Amino acid sequence: MAKQKKIDEKRNKTLTYHKVKITCACGAEYDSGSTKEEIHVDICANCHPFYTGESRLVDTEGRVERFKKKYKLK
């Protein structure tokens, strides 16, 4: 009986589709549609290095150098 109730609840559940503004951390906004009411993203096509052609160095040291430095190896 409990399984049938869960199945009926899933069948009766409908998703509502909203017009939303997707907001990026850089300040860019896009209009779209979603089942969520608002969307915030960290990176978009306006600020992603692949699309901007800008090269960003996140890590200047290599992994081996960091390992040696961490464990004080020569």
C-alpha atoms as a printed R data frame, in Angstrom:
   type eleno elety resid chain resno      x      y       z
1  ATOM     1    CA   MET     A     1  0.000  0.000   0.000
2  ATOM     2    CA   ALA     A     2  2.809  2.441   0.872
3  ATOM     3    CA   LYS     A     3  4.574  1.758  -2.444
4  ATOM     4    CA   GLN     A     4  1.424  2.576  -4.379
5  ATOM     5    CA   LYS     A     5  1.078  5.876  -2.514
6  ATOM     6    CA   LYS     A     6  4.677  6.871  -3.434
7  ATOM     7    CA   ILE     A     7  4.059  5.993  -7.088
8  ATOM     8    CA   ASP     A     8  0.854  8.054  -7.150
9  ATOM     9    CA   GLU     A     9  2.663 11.040  -5.586
10 ATOM    10    CA   LYS     A    10  5.387 10.869  -8.253
11 ATOM    11    CA   ARG     A    11  2.829 10.751 -11.058
12 ATOM    12    CA   ASN     A    12  0.887 13.744  -9.722
13 ATOM    13    CA   LYS     A    13  3.977 15.879  -9.153
14 ATOM    14    CA   THR     A    14  4.396 18.462 -11.921
15 ATOM    15    CA   LEU     A    15  7.326 20.769 -12.451
16 ATOM    16    CA   THR     A    16  6.748 24.429 -13.094
17 ATOM    17    CA   TYR     A    17  8.904 26.120 -15.699
18 ATOM    18    CA   HIS     A    18 10.091 29.640 -14.866
19 ATOM    19    CA   LYS     A    19 11.775 32.400 -16.832
20 ATOM    20    CA   VAL     A    20 14.976 33.039 -14.884
21 ATOM    21    CA   LYS     A    21 17.998 35.299 -14.907
22 ATOM    22    CA   ILE     A    22 21.265 33.431 -14.635
23 ATOM    23    CA   THR     A    23 23.721 35.610 -12.726
24 ATOM    24    CA   CYS     A    24 27.487 35.112 -12.871
25 ATOM    25    CA   ALA     A    25 29.975 36.158 -10.208
26 ATOM    26    CA   CYS     A    26 31.502 38.600 -12.737
27 ATOM    27    CA   GLY     A    27 28.159 40.422 -13.004
28 ATOM    28    CA   ALA     A    28 26.972 39.104 -16.376
29 ATOM    29    CA   GLU     A    29 23.287 38.156 -16.611
30 ATOM    30    CA   TYR     A    30 21.539 35.817 -19.036
31 ATOM    31    CA   ASP     A    31 17.831 35.128 -19.562
32 ATOM    32    CA   SER     A    32 16.790 31.496 -19.732
33 ATOM    33    CA   GLY     A    33 14.158 29.038 -18.582
34 ATOM    34    CA   SER     A    34 14.446 26.542 -15.760
35 ATOM    35    CA   THR     A    35 12.552 24.660 -13.096
36 ATOM    36    CA   LYS     A    36 14.596 26.600 -10.524
37 ATOM    37    CA   GLU     A    37 13.566 30.145  -9.690
38 ATOM    38    CA   GLU     A    38 17.055 31.667  -9.762
39 ATOM    39    CA   ILE     A    39 20.511 30.476 -10.790
40 ATOM    40    CA   HIS     A    40 23.911 31.816  -9.708
41 ATOM    41    CA   VAL     A    41 27.109 30.586 -11.397
42 ATOM    42    CA   ASP     A    42 30.787 31.172 -10.622
43 ATOM    43    CA   ILE     A    43 32.038 31.377 -14.191
44 ATOM    44    CA   CYS     A    44 30.452 32.123 -17.571
45 ATOM    45    CA   ALA     A    45 31.444 32.683 -21.202
46 ATOM    46    CA   ASN     A    46 32.275 36.344 -20.457
47 ATOM    47    CA   CYS     A    47 34.884 35.552 -17.818
48 ATOM    48    CA   HIS     A    48 36.112 32.008 -18.637
49 ATOM    49    CA   PRO     A    49 39.758 32.024 -19.817
50 ATOM    50    CA   PHE     A    50 39.005 29.637 -22.697
51 ATOM    51    CA   TYR     A    51 36.551 32.077 -24.268
52 ATOM    52    CA   THR     A    52 38.340 35.307 -23.380
53 ATOM    53    CA   GLY     A    53 41.752 34.139 -24.594
54 ATOM    54    CA   GLU     A    54 43.211 35.331 -21.331
55 ATOM    55    CA   SER     A    55 45.714 33.029 -19.710
56 ATOM    56    CA   ARG     A    56 45.605 32.735 -15.941
57 ATOM    57    CA   LEU     A    57 48.219 30.933 -13.933
58 ATOM    58    CA   VAL     A    58 46.633 29.390 -10.911
59 ATOM    59    CA   ASP     A    59 49.678 27.476  -9.775
60 ATOM    60    CA   THR     A    60 53.210 28.711 -10.443
61 ATOM    61    CA   GLU     A    61 55.010 25.866  -8.686
62 ATOM    62    CA   GLY     A    62 54.939 22.306  -9.959
63 ATOM    63    CA   ARG     A    63 53.541 19.399  -7.989
64 ATOM    64    CA   VAL     A    64 56.932 17.854  -7.306
65 ATOM    65    CA   GLU     A    65 58.334 21.113  -5.956
66 ATOM    66    CA   ARG     A    66 55.349 21.567  -3.657
67 ATOM    67    CA   PHE     A    67 55.706 17.979  -2.394
68 ATOM    68    CA   LYS     A    68 59.407 18.460  -1.684
69 ATOM    69    CA   LYS     A    69 58.741 21.781   0.039
70 ATOM    70    CA   LYS     A    70 55.926 20.319   2.138
71 ATOM    71    CA   TYR     A    71 57.975 17.388   3.394
72 ATOM    72    CA   LYS     A    72 61.260 19.325   3.471
73 ATOM    73    CA   LEU     A    73 63.018 17.038   0.991
74 ATOM    74    CA   LYS     A    74 66.001 18.018  -1.149
